[in-house]
Amino acid sequence: MGLFSRLFSNKKAKAPAVKERTPLNIQVGDIVNYDLVDYEVVGKITYREHAYEWFGYQLLEGHSTIWLSAEMDDELELGIYRTIKLPVSKPFPDTLEYEGKTYHKDGEGDARVVGEGRSANVNGQSISYADYIADDETDYLSVEAWGSDTEVSHGYDIEPYDIKIIAGSH
């Protein structure tokens, strides 16, 4: 390349490409559109139990917070969860009652967590969890024991086409 071609080159520095987002690589700062509402991803929790991992994304719109869960089991599983008030303590019971439905324990265990964004305060903690499924298999309860605090969330499955992910600046 000659001197003049270097001086007058039209080449511009390329911005690094934004990695295409999937439900398994959403980042804090991304936007998730669900049910015609744009939510900002303000927190992310990565749960690890042995070699298995799954994700919880804290989505915020105004004063409304929901959680998107994502995991790759035999296939991609997505769910929308909202925190509820339901007193549960360890050891987790075999069944729970919520809004007239009975939920049966479908699994439980312990996981280490990595938190980002608003969830950074939980980084490095270990939690105990239990998952429950309703008799009609349409919705779920998720119970997580964070030290002396226990959080319960109510959720249901969604399909990948129910959400649209818009990458933030990373």
C-alpha positions as a Markdown table, in Angstrom:
| # | Residue | x | y | z |
|---|---|---|---|---|
| 1 | Met | 0.0 | 0.0 | 0.0 |
| 2 | Gly | 1.5 | 3.4 | -1.0 |
| 3 | Leu | 1.7 | 6.5 | 1.0 |
| 4 | Phe | -1.2 | 8.2 | -0.6 |
| 5 | Ser | -3.5 | 5.2 | -0.3 |
| 6 | Arg | -2.7 | 5.0 | 3.4 |
| 7 | Leu | -3.4 | 8.7 | 3.9 |
| 8 | Phe | -6.6 | 8.7 | 2.0 |
| 9 | Ser | -7.9 | 5.3 | 2.8 |
| 10 | Asn | -11.7 | 5.0 | 3.3 |
| 11 | Lys | -11.2 | 2.2 | 5.8 |
| 12 | Lys | -12.8 | 2.9 | 9.1 |
| 13 | Ala | -12.0 | 1.2 | 12.3 |
| 14 | Lys | -14.6 | -1.5 | 12.8 |
| 15 | Ala | -16.5 | -1.7 | 16.0 |
| 16 | Pro | -16.3 | -5.1 | 17.7 |
| 17 | Ala | -19.3 | -7.2 | 16.5 |
| 18 | Val | -22.1 | -7.7 | 19.1 |
| 19 | Lys | -22.5 | -11.4 | 19.7 |
| 20 | Glu | -26.0 | -12.6 | 18.7 |
| 21 | Arg | -28.1 | -13.1 | 21.8 |
| 22 | Thr | -29.9 | -16.3 | 22.7 |
| 23 | Pro | -31.7 | -17.2 | 25.9 |
| 24 | Leu | -28.5 | -18.8 | 27.2 |
| 25 | Asn | -26.2 | -15.8 | 26.7 |
| 26 | Ile | -28.3 | -12.7 | 27.6 |
| 27 | Gln | -26.3 | -10.0 | 29.3 |
| 28 | Val | -27.1 | -7.2 | 31.8 |
| 29 | Gly | -28.1 | -4.2 | 29.7 |
| 30 | Asp | -29.9 | -6.2 | 27.0 |
| 31 | Ile | -33.6 | -5.6 | 26.3 |
| 32 | Val | -36.0 | -8.6 | 26.4 |
| 33 | Asn | -39.4 | -8.1 | 24.8 |
| 34 | Tyr | -42.1 | -10.3 | 26.3 |
| 35 | Asp | -45.8 | -10.0 | 26.0 |
| 36 | Leu | -45.5 | -6.7 | 24.1 |
| 37 | Val | -43.4 | -5.1 | 26.9 |
| 38 | Asp | -39.7 | -4.2 | 26.7 |
| 39 | Tyr | -37.9 | -5.2 | 29.9 |
| 40 | Glu | -34.3 | -4.2 | 30.7 |
| 41 | Val | -32.1 | -7.0 | 31.9 |
| 42 | Val | -30.8 | -5.5 | 35.3 |
| 43 | Gly | -29.5 | -8.7 | 36.9 |
| 44 | Lys | -28.3 | -12.2 | 35.9 |
| 45 | Ile | -27.8 | -15.2 | 38.1 |
| 46 | Thr | -25.9 | -18.2 | 36.8 |
| 47 | Tyr | -26.7 | -21.4 | 38.9 |
| 48 | Arg | -24.2 | -24.2 | 38.8 |
| 49 | Glu | -24.7 | -27.7 | 40.2 |
| 50 | His | -21.8 | -30.0 | 39.4 |
| 51 | Ala | -21.4 | -29.7 | 35.6 |
| 52 | Tyr | -25.0 | -28.4 | 35.0 |
| 53 | Glu | -25.9 | -24.7 | 34.8 |
| 54 | Trp | -29.0 | -22.6 | 34.3 |
| 55 | Phe | -29.8 | -18.9 | 34.3 |
| 56 | Gly | -32.1 | -16.5 | 35.9 |
| 57 | Tyr | -32.5 | -13.0 | 34.4 |
| 58 | Gln | -34.0 | -10.1 | 36.4 |
| 59 | Leu | -36.2 | -8.1 | 33.9 |
| 60 | Leu | -37.4 | -4.6 | 34.9 |
| 61 | Glu | -40.0 | -2.4 | 33.3 |
| 62 | Gly | -40.9 | 0.6 | 35.4 |
| 63 | His | -41.7 | -0.9 | 38.8 |
| 64 | Ser | -42.5 | -4.3 | 37.4 |
| 65 | Thr | -39.9 | -7.1 | 37.9 |
| 66 | Ile | -40.2 | -10.5 | 36.4 |
| 67 | Trp | -37.6 | -13.3 | 36.1 |
| 68 | Leu | -36.8 | -15.2 | 32.9 |
| 69 | Ser | -35.4 | -18.6 | 33.6 |
| 70 | Ala | -33.4 | -20.4 | 30.9 |
| 71 | Glu | -31.8 | -23.9 | 30.8 |
| 72 | Met | -30.7 | -26.4 | 28.3 |
| 73 | Asp | -31.9 | -29.8 | 29.4 |
| 74 | Asp | -32.8 | -32.2 | 26.5 |
| 75 | Glu | -34.1 | -29.0 | 24.9 |
| 76 | Leu | -34.3 | -25.3 | 25.7 |
| 77 | Glu | -36.6 | -24.6 | 28.6 |
| 78 | Leu | -37.8 | -21.1 | 29.3 |
| 79 | Gly | -40.1 | -19.8 | 32.1 |
| 80 | Ile | -41.4 | -16.5 | 33.4 |
| 81 | Tyr | -41.5 | -16.2 | 37.2 |
| 82 | Arg | -42.8 | -13.6 | 39.7 |
| 83 | Thr | -41.8 | -13.6 | 43.4 |
| 84 | Ile | -44.7 | -14.4 | 45.7 |
| 85 | Lys | -45.3 | -14.4 | 49.4 |
| 86 | Leu | -45.5 | -18.0 | 50.5 |
| 87 | Pro | -43.9 | -19.2 | 53.8 |
| 88 | Val | -41.6 | -22.2 | 53.1 |
| 89 | Ser | -38.7 | -23.4 | 55.2 |
| 90 | Lys | -36.2 | -26.2 | 55.1 |
| 91 | Pro | -36.4 | -29.1 | 54.9 |
| 92 | Phe | -38.6 | -28.3 | 51.8 |
| 93 | Pro | -42.0 | -30.1 | 52.0 |
| 94 | Asp | -43.1 | -32.7 | 49.4 |
| 95 | Thr | -46.1 | -30.5 | 48.5 |
| 96 | Leu | -47.1 | -26.9 | 48.6 |
| 97 | Glu | -50.5 | -25.2 | 48.2 |
| 98 | Tyr | -50.8 | -21.9 | 46.3 |
| 99 | Glu | -54.0 | -20.2 | 45.0 |
| 100 | Gly | -56.0 | -23.4 | 45.3 |
| 101 | Lys | -53.5 | -25.6 | 43.5 |
| 102 | Thr | -51.4 | -28.4 | 44.9 |
| 103 | Tyr | -47.7 | -28.4 | 43.8 |
| 104 | His | -45.5 | -31.5 | 44.1 |
| 105 | Lys | -41.8 | -31.4 | 44.5 |
| 106 | Asp | -40.1 | -32.2 | 41.2 |
| 107 | Gly | -36.5 | -31.9 | 42.2 |
| 108 | Glu | -34.2 | -30.2 | 44.7 |
| 109 | Gly | -30.5 | -29.6 | 45.3 |
| 110 | Asp | -27.8 | -27.2 | 46.1 |
| 111 | Ala | -26.1 | -24.8 | 43.6 |
| 112 | Arg | -23.4 | -22.2 | 43.6 |
| 113 | Val | -24.3 | -18.9 | 42.0 |
| 114 | Val | -22.6 | -16.2 | 40.1 |
| 115 | Gly | -24.4 | -12.8 | 40.2 |
| 116 | Glu | -24.1 | -9.9 | 37.8 |
| 117 | Gly | -25.7 | -6.4 | 37.7 |
| 118 | Arg | -28.3 | -6.0 | 40.5 |
| 119 | Ser | -27.7 | -9.6 | 41.5 |
| 120 | Ala | -23.9 | -9.1 | 42.0 |
| 121 | Asn | -24.5 | -9.2 | 45.8 |
| 122 | Val | -25.2 | -12.9 | 45.6 |
| 123 | Asn | -22.0 | -13.7 | 43.8 |
| 124 | Gly | -20.2 | -16.8 | 45.2 |
| 125 | Gln | -23.1 | -17.9 | 47.5 |
| 126 | Ser | -24.5 | -21.4 | 47.7 |
| 127 | Ile | -28.2 | -21.9 | 47.7 |
| 128 | Ser | -30.6 | -24.8 | 48.3 |
| 129 | Tyr | -33.5 | -25.0 | 45.9 |
| 130 | Ala | -36.6 | -27.0 | 45.2 |
| 131 | Asp | -38.8 | -27.1 | 42.1 |
| 132 | Tyr | -42.5 | -27.9 | 42.3 |
| 133 | Ile | -45.0 | -28.6 | 39.5 |
| 134 | Ala | -48.8 | -28.2 | 39.7 |
| 135 | Asp | -51.1 | -31.2 | 39.4 |
| 136 | Asp | -52.3 | -29.9 | 36.0 |
| 137 | Glu | -48.6 | -29.4 | 34.9 |
| 138 | Thr | -49.3 | -25.9 | 33.7 |
| 139 | Asp | -47.3 | -23.9 | 36.3 |
| 140 | Tyr | -44.5 | -24.1 | 38.8 |
| 141 | Leu | -43.2 | -22.9 | 42.1 |
| 142 | Ser | -39.5 | -22.3 | 42.6 |
| 143 | Val | -38.1 | -22.2 | 46.1 |
| 144 | Glu | -34.6 | -20.9 | 46.9 |
| 145 | Ala | -33.0 | -20.7 | 50.3 |
| 146 | Trp | -30.5 | -17.9 | 50.5 |
| 147 | Gly | -29.0 | -18.3 | 53.9 |
| 148 | Ser | -31.8 | -17.6 | 56.4 |
| 149 | Asp | -34.0 | -16.0 | 53.6 |
| 150 | Thr | -36.3 | -18.2 | 51.5 |
| 151 | Glu | -37.7 | -16.8 | 48.3 |
| 152 | Val | -40.7 | -18.4 | 46.4 |
| 153 | Ser | -41.5 | -17.7 | 42.8 |
| 154 | His | -44.6 | -18.7 | 40.7 |
| 155 | Gly | -44.0 | -19.4 | 37.0 |
| 156 | Tyr | -45.0 | -21.0 | 33.8 |
| 157 | Asp | -43.3 | -22.2 | 30.6 |
| 158 | Ile | -42.9 | -20.0 | 27.6 |
| 159 | Glu | -41.6 | -20.7 | 24.1 |
| 160 | Pro | -38.5 | -19.2 | 22.5 |
| 161 | Tyr | -40.6 | -17.3 | 20.0 |
| 162 | Asp | -42.4 | -15.6 | 22.9 |
| 163 | Ile | -39.4 | -13.4 | 23.6 |
| 164 | Lys | -37.2 | -11.1 | 21.5 |
| 165 | Ile | -33.8 | -10.2 | 22.7 |
| 166 | Ile | -32.1 | -7.0 | 21.7 |
| 167 | Ala | -28.4 | -6.8 | 22.5 |
| 168 | Gly | -27.2 | -4.0 | 24.7 |
| 169 | Ser | -23.8 | -2.4 | 24.1 |
| 170 | His | -21.6 | -5.5 | 24.7 |
